[in-house]
Amino acid sequence: MGQRTVQIQVYTTAWRNRGRISRQMGIRNLILVLVVLCLSFSATADEWGAPNPVSFNSRGFGYVAEIFPPRSRQNPTEKPLCYLYEVAYSGGAAWKIDAKLKWKAPLVNERMPYQALLSQHGRLVTLNEYGALGYKNAVAIYSQTGVLVRTYQLEEFLPAMDTGKIQTSVSSRWWNKDAKYYFVDSPGRLYVVLPWGKVAEFYLDTERHKYGPSAEFSDLAKVMAKGIYSSEETEIWATSLRFSSITDLMEVKGKQGTR
């Protein structure tokens, strides 16, 4: 009789606790769902601090563009400021260089360009707005004297049917991730070869541009056929200027010359 009473009490207690256990399991499942959602969100979220001064150089370092954010060292203005130098190497083991300022001008970006390319003839093309890639100023082309030739929003050269191929985050559309770049002369053009096999062609001195399969660009095919021997291929070569720059050194040199 005593054993039977104990069994009845155990069953009764379990029956009474079933609701509490069910609620606990529901709460645990809800927490698990929230954790998964947070992890999914963090995978596409991104954070942007204040932009730093940065330089971009051409192949062989013949040209260097130093860009300073608004209201920063070497730039008291409200727009990013670019100093573009032609750099000559004097030879010898000392690695002395001679930098000549070709132009100094504000850039079209609000805060800073995120990336930039420099041709071996000193043509500057900036890519994307810092902190908001793939929207306005996705491509901005400047003349050899620093005058803005043309700026493009992403939708102006990339058709909507291909925007789904772009990696996205909370702030940006990373349209040129893993792209390859080529500068071609006569006439001057920039080719952006995208990972899905399409190409964006930009003329450097006019507002012409074209988007299509790589097979439609015969001049690009000739350049790419050279492989590793192609001098037309370029990259985004960036260097932080947080601590020093050519512009800083030129300023010091100028002050010393006036003493």
N, C-alpha and C positions, 0 to 999 in steps of 0.2 A: 504493500500500500504506500509506504514511504517513497519507494523508488518511482512509483507511478505518479505521485504528487510532484516530485522533482521534475520529471519529464514534462508534465503539464505546465509547470511554471516556466521551464526553459522555452517551450513552444510559445507560451503566452508572451514572454519577454521579447522573443524574436519577432513575433507578429506586431507588437507595439513599436519596435525599433525599425520596422521596415521602412516607414515613411522618412525617418531621420536619415537612414542609410541612403535611401533613394535621393534625398535632397543633397546629401554630401557628394554623392557620385555626380549629380547634376552640376554642382558647383565646380567640382574638379574638371569635368568635361568642358564647362564654360571657360575656366582658366586656361585649359589646354588650347582651346580655340583662339582665345585672345593672344596667347603666346605665339601661336603659328601666324596670326595676322600681323603681329608686331614684327616678327622676323621677316615676313614677306614685305612689309613696308620698308624696313631698314635696308632690304636688298636693293630697293630702287630709290631710296632717299639719298640726298647728298647735301653737304654743308660747304659753304664758301666763306672763307675769311676775307679780310681786306687784301686786295691785290698787291703784289710786290713789284718793284721795278724789275724789268727783265730785258735781256737782249736776245736778238735773233741774228744769226749770221748766214751768209751764203756759202755755197760749196767753196772750199779753199780759203775762207775767211777774207775774201776780197772786199766784202761789204759787211757792215755791222749796223743794225738798227737797235738803238737803246730807247726803251719806252718807259716813261715814268707816269704813275697814276696821278690823278688830280690831287692838288694840294699836298704834294710830297717833295722830297728832295729834288732839286733841279726843275721843279714844276709847281709854281704858285697858282696856276690857272685852274679852271673848273673842268677842263677836258684832258684826257691823256695826251702827253706830249712826246713826240718822237724826234730823236737826234739820229740822223743817218750819216755814217762815216764811210769813206773809202779808206781802206787800210792797206798799207804797203809794208812789206817785210824787207828790211835792209840786208839780210843775210848774216852769216857768221854765227858763232856759238852763243852770242849774247842774246839772241832772239829779240832785238830791238825792233819796234814797229813805229811807223809814222802814220798817224790818223789825221785825215782831212775831213772836216765837216762839209757834207754836200748840201744838206738841207735840214731845217728844223721847222716842224709844223705840228699843230694839233691834229689829232685823229678823230674820226667820226664817232667812235665808240663813246658810250656814256661813262663807264668806269675804266675798262681796259679791254683790248683785244685778248682773247684767250690764247691764240696762237698766231704765228706769222711765218711767211715764207719770203726769202730774198733770192732773186735771180743773180746770176753771175754778172749781170749788167746793172745791178743795183735797183731793180724794180721790187717794190714792197707790195705784198698782198697779205692782208690780215684775215684771220678766220675766227668768226664767232665773237659774241659778247661774253666777257668774263661773268660767270655765274648764271648765264642764260643761253647756253649753246643751242644753235639750230633755229633761231628765230630771226630777229632783225640783225643786219650786218653780219650775216653768215659768211659772206665774202665781201671784202672791200679792197679795191684796186687803186693804187696811187701812182702818179706820174714820176718821172725822174727828178722832178723838182718838189715833190711832196704834195702836189695838188690832187685832190680826190677825183678819180676818173669815173668810178661807178661803185655803188654799193648794192648788194643783193640780199633780200630776204630769202629764206630757204625755199618758200613756195614759188619764187620767181624762176628757179631753174630746176627744181626737183618736183616731178609730177606727183600728184596725190597717190597714184597707184603704187608708188615705191616708198612712201613714207612709212609703211608698215614694216619695212625691212630695217628700220633704224632702231638702235637701242635707245630707250628712253629712260629718264629718271624724273623725279619730282620737278626739277628745275630746267632740265635740258633735253634736247634731242641730239644725240651724238652721231650726227650724220656722216662725219668724216673719220670715224674711228677705223683704224687699220687701212686707211686709204693710202695710195701712192701718188706722188706728185712729180710733174715734169714741166719744165720751162722750155719752150721751143721758139726759135727766132723766125723772122721773115714771113709773116708778121709775128710780133710777139704774142705768145699765148701761154696760158697755164692750163694743163690738163690735170684733173683730179680723177684718178681711177679708183672707183668704189668697189668694195669687196664682192658685191653681187653682179659684177661684170659690166656695169654701166659706167659711162664717162661723162664728166661735166667739163666742157671746154669754155674758157673765158679769154676773150681778146683783151690785151693789156692797154690798147690805145683807143678802143672804141667801146660801145656798149653791146657789142655782139656776144652772144653765148649760145651754146648748143648742148643738148643732153641726149644720149643715145647709147646703143651697144658699141663696144670698143671697135668692132669691125668697120664702123662708119668713119673712123678717123685714121686715114692712111699715114699722115705724118707722124702720128703717135705710134703706129705700128712699126715704122722704120726705127724710131728711137728705142722702143722696147725690145726690138730684135737685137740690139747691141748688148743686151744683158748687163752684166756688171761693168762693162766698159762704157756705159752711157754717161756722158758728162751732163746730159740734160736732166737726169733724175736728181731730185732734191729731197730734202727732209726738213722737218721742223726742228732745227737746232737751236735750243734755248739755253740761256745761262742766267742764273739769278744775279741781280745787281744789288742785293740787299746791303752789301758792305762796301762795294767799290765799283767804279765804272770808268770808261774812257772819258765820259763827260766830266766826272769829278777830277780826273787827272788833268784834263785840258783846262779846267777852271784854276787849279793850283798852279799849273804852268803859266797861265796868263797873269796871275797875281805876282808870281815871282819875276816875270818879265817887266812888270811896272815898277819894281823896286829900284 
